[in-house]
Amino acid sequence: MKSADQVLIVIAAVIFTGFGAWFLLKPAALGGIGIEVSGPSARTDIRATYGGFELGVAAFLFWCASRGDWHHVGLVAATLCVAGFGVGRGVGILLEGGATAFMWSLLAVEAVYTACAVWCLTRAPAG
């Protein structure tokens, strides 16, 4: 039976895999949310940052999910990564004075995930 920790790790890994693969293969997709992709260097950097890095995080999370003794580490890593996206997005929305519905949706997913993960982490035995 899968633990809540393992399920949350896999959810984060799947999301990181989806976004990572999407931006590795189609870096110009960021244009759909207003990020200008101006040439080969921009596409290469998007592939590295939004593609390769996210795929690397996903691989680490899948590895953690596959090892019972690494569930705690995986959940901490997933929580910090997703919460980091949420904090950055929230600060951006505040500083920019608003956002698109897509940005608000991503922030909502990040907040709900972080709350669930923190709840699981606070239930973990000390030590």
N, C-alpha and C positions, 0 to 999 in steps of 0.2 A: 504494500500500500504506500502511495506517495504521501509525503508530509506536505503541509502547507508551505513550508520553507522551499521544498524542492519544486513545487508547482509555481511559486512566485519566481524562482530562479529561471525556470524554463520559459515562463511568460516573457520575462525580460529578454532572455536569450533569443527567443523567436522574433520579438520586436526589433532588437538590434540587428538580427540577421536580415529581416525584411528591408529595413531602411538601408543597411549597409550594402546589400546586393543591388537594390534599386539605384542608389547613388553611384556605386561603382560602375554600373552599366549605363546609366542615364544621368550624368551629372547636370545636364541642362534642365532636368526636372525641377531643380531649385528655382528656375525662372518662374514657375507656377505660383510661387509664394513671394515673388518680388526680389529674389536674389539674382542680381545680374551676373551672367556667366559670359565673360567678355573675350575669351580666347583659350588657346591650348593650355597655358599655365594655370588659368582659373579652373578649367576642367580637370587637370591633373591634381590640383590641390583639393578639389571637391572629392575626387576619387580616393585620395589618400585620407582626408579628414572624415568625410561623411561616409565613405565606403569602407576602406581598409581598416580604419581604427574601429569602427562599429562592428565589423566582422571579427576583428581580434577580440573585442570585449565579448561578443557572442560566443566565440569558441571557448574563452575562459569560463564563461558562465555555464555552458553545456558541460564542460569538464567538471566543474564544481557540482553540478546537478547529478552527475553520474557517480559521484563518490560521496557516500554518506558522511564520511569524516570531514568533508569540505563544504557541506551545506551551509554552515554558519558563515564561513568566509565568503561563499558565493552570494548569500543573501545580503551580507554587509556591502559587498562590492556593487551588487545590482541596485541596492537602495541608494547608495551614495551617487552612483551614476545617474539614475533616474531623478533623484532629488536635485542633483546639480543642474540637470536640464530644466527642471521646474523652477528652481531659484533664478537661473539665468533668464528664462522666459518671463517669469513674473516681474523681475526687475526691468526687463526690456519693455514690457507692456506698461508698467508704471512710468518709466522715463519717456516713452514715446507717446503716452496719452491714449492708448487704446491698441486694438489689434483686430485682425480678421477673426471670423468664426473658427477657422481652422486652427489659429494660434490658441484661441480660448479652449478649443477641444483638446489640443495636445496638453495644455496646462492642466485641464481637468483630469486627464488620464494620468499624468505625472503625479498630481496631488493624491488621487485615489490609490495609485500603486504605492506611493511612499507611505501613506497612512497605513495601508494593510501590512506592508513590510515592517514598518516600525512596530506595529502591534505584535507581529510574529517575533521580532527581535527582543521585545521587552518580556515576552513569555519565556524566552530561552533561559535555561538554568545558568546561574553564574558559574564562572570558572572556565 
